């Protein structure tokens, strides 16, 4: 990506190096019992249980079986104790080699780390490279303003469906999650909203959760990430950056998920076809996932 020759002071660190977060989501007792709520860890604010959602045919997605989160580095000592209490068997890391090298996972003792590089086969700028532009507001305005960011992000999201590396990574993830001996497990990327967001969307959808609830869960990352990044967002805007740009990079939009669903429909017809033909998980494999994750209310 082209660098600026200006001497502008960086406002927001590159997400490849990771932005340490310390934000306690204001999760009330009532909110904590609802599906999709943050577990309230200050250093891992987007850590959430995948379960709790009802399906269209009267089942409910089991809690305590799978968790989704942003990067696990740094993890504060008190948060590490809470993380350990989840009893995780595996941590599936969906990040790139550069992201992992910059912020290696900090895990409780006994948790197996499994690397699944979703975008290993990708070319061009991804979210982390776009986030680097936030250090240079004027460059960001020129490259990403006027609706260009949303189109770029939507194109990037479609790669989660089409890249061979993505298909291999998500296949391995869902096969593992269908094995009771591998549960509970956690999957994450850097911010826990794009690669992780799609993993959660695909799982909830194939389990039969209504689309409106799938969208709500996907968009809920904004509640926990954007406030955590508020100082960096404010600095970007104060330096002349377009205020619509940071939320489009550091958060999620419904149009990103619409692009993902559209790619699934274009390539495979529906989610069942995506699992069958894209991931090589047949009807028996999908039923195994349902048996692991669904229980009667």
N, C-alpha and C positions, 0 to 999 in steps of 0.2 A: 504494500500500500504506500502511496506517495506520501512523503513527510513534508511538513511545512518548513520553510526556511526562516520563518518568523521566530522571534524570541519570546513568544507567548508562554506564560507560566502554566504548566499543566494544572488542570483543575481536578480531574478524576483519574485515578490510576488505571492502567490497563487491566482488564479483568483476567488476562492471562496470568498476571502476578497475584491476582486475588485481592479483593478489598475486605479486610477484616471487618466483620459486622458485630455490633453489640447493641441490639435493639430487642427489647422485650415486648413482643406483641401483646396488646391489651386484650387478652382472651378472658372473658368472664366465665364463671362456672357454667352458665347456661350455654354460652357459645362453645365451650370446650367439649360439650357433649354432642354437638352437631357434627355431621360429617365434614371433612375437609379443614378442620380447625388446626392451627398451629399447636404444637405441643408446648410452646412457650419457652423454648431455649433461646437465650439472648444471642449466642454466637452461631446458632443454626435456626434462624427464625422461620425458614420455610420447611422445617421438618414436620411432616404430617402423616397421619395414618391414612392409608388408602381406603380403608373400610368404612362401614356405617351407612352406605347408600343403599336404598331399596331398589329392586329391579322391577321391570315391567310385569313380570309374572309372579310377584309376591315373595321373592326371596330377599335377603339382605346380605351385602358384602361383609364378610367376617372381619372384625377388627383384630388388630394385633398380629396379623399375618404378614403384611407388607407395608413398608414405609417409604416415603419419597422425601427428598431433602435437597437443599443447596450443599455446597462443598463442606466437608468436615475438616476444616483447617482455617484458622485456629479454633479449637474447641475449649472453652473455659472449663476449669476443673469441676465446678458444680454441674455444668452441662454434661461433662463426660460421665458423671455418676448417673444422670438421668438417661443418657444414651446406653450405658451399661445395663440399666434396669430393664431395657426392652428385650434383653436376651437374644440378640441377633446372632444368626448363624453366618450370614454372608453380607458383604457390602459390595454391591455391583456399581463400579465406577464407570460412567459413560463418557468421561472426558477424554481429551486428546493427551498425547504424551507431554506436550508443553505445559498444559494446565496441571497435569499430575506432578510434573517436576517442580513447578512453581509452588504448588500447595499440596504436598502429599497428604493423603488421608490420615487423620488421627483417630484411631479406633480403640474401643475397649479390648482388653485382652481376650483372645480366643475367637475374635471375629475374623473370618476369612475374607480377604480382599480379592475381588475378581474384576479384572480390567476388560471392559467392552467398549472399544473406541468406535462410537457410532459414526463419526464423520471422517474416519481414516482415509476414505477414498474421495473426499471432497476437494474441490479446487475453488479458488476465489475467497472473498471475505466472508467470514462467519461472524456470529455475535461478538466474540471476543475482539476480533479485528475492528469491527464497527465501534465497539466501546472505546477503543484506543483513540478514535477521533474526538471523543468527548474531552480529551485533554487540549484540543485545539478548536474552540467554539466556531471560529470563522470558517475553518475547513469543514467542520461538521455541517454548518448551515448550507454551504455550497453543495456538499456531496449528498446530504440526507434530507434537506428541506424540501418543501413543496410536494410532499407525498411520496418522494423517492424512497424514504426509509421503509415504509410499509410494504412497498413492492419488493424491495430487496429482501426483507425479512420473510415475506411469504414465499419467495423463490427458495430461500435457504431452508425453510421448514419442509418444503416438498421433498428435499433430499432425504429426509428421514424415512420416506417411503421408498425411494428409488435407488439409493446407494447400496451396492452389494455389502459394504461394511455395516450399514445400518440394518439391513435385513439379517445379516449374520448375528449382530449384536442383540437385536431384539428377539430373535429366535432363541438364542442361548438364555436370555433373561427369562422369557416366558416358560421355557421348558424347565428351568430351575424352579420357578415359582409354582409349577404344577406338582412338584415333589414335596410332600409333607416333611421329609427329612431335612429339607433346605430352608424351612420356615421356622421362625420369622426372618425375613431378609429386608434389606434397605437398598434402594437404587437412587443414584444422584448424579448430577452434573455440576457445573459451577454455581449457577443461581437456582437450579432446581425448577426451571420453568419451561425450557424448550425441549431438549432431549428427554429430560425427566417428565416434562409435561405430556409429551406424546406417549411415553411408556404408560403413564397413568390413564390417559385418554383411551388408548387401545385396550388396556386391560378392563377398564370399567365398561367400555362399549361391548366387548365380546362377552362380558358377564351379564349384559342385559340392562344396565343402568340407563334410564331415559336420557335422551340427548340434552335436554335443558339442564339436567343435573351434571352431566359431563362438562358442559360449557361452564357452569358455575364453579366446579372444582378447578378447572383449568385457569379461569380468571382470578381465582382467589389468591394466586401467587402475588398479585398486585398489592393486596392488603398487607403482606408481610415483607415484601422486598422494597417497594417504593418508599415507605417511611424509613426503612433502614438505610437507604441510599440518599435520603433527603439532604444531608450536608453537601454531598457531591453534586446533586442536581441543582441546588441553590447556587453553588459556586459557578457551575456552568452557565446558568441563566444570568448571574451577575456579571459574568465576563462577556455577555453579548450573545450567548447561545440561544437558539430557538427553543422555547420551553416545551414544545411538543416532541422534541427529539429524545431526551433521556428516558421518558416513560416508554417510548417505543422500543428502546434497546434493553433497558433494565427491567421492564415489565412485559406483559403479554397483552395482545388484543384479540378480540373475537375473530377478526379477519385472518389472523394467522392460523387459527384452528379451522376456519372455513376452507383455507387453502389446503390444509392437510386432509380434511375429509374429501375435498374435491379431487385431490390426487389419488386417494384410495378408490373413489368411485371411477375415475378415469382408467386406472390401471387394473382394478380387480372387481369392480362392481359394487362391493360392500365390504364390511369389516370381516365377515366370514371368509370371503374370497381373499382378502389380504392375508389373513392367518394361513389359509390353505395354500395359496399359490406364492405369495410373497415371502412368507416365513417358513413354509413347509411344515406347518402344524395342522394336522388333519383333524377330522371330526372327533376321533378318539382323544387326541391331544387337547383339543378345546374342552371336551367334556371333563378331562382330568383337571383342567384349570377351574372349571365350575365346581367340581366336587371339593377342591381345596378351599375355594373362596366363598361359596354360597351356603347360607344356612337359613332355616325358617325363622321368621320373626316371632 
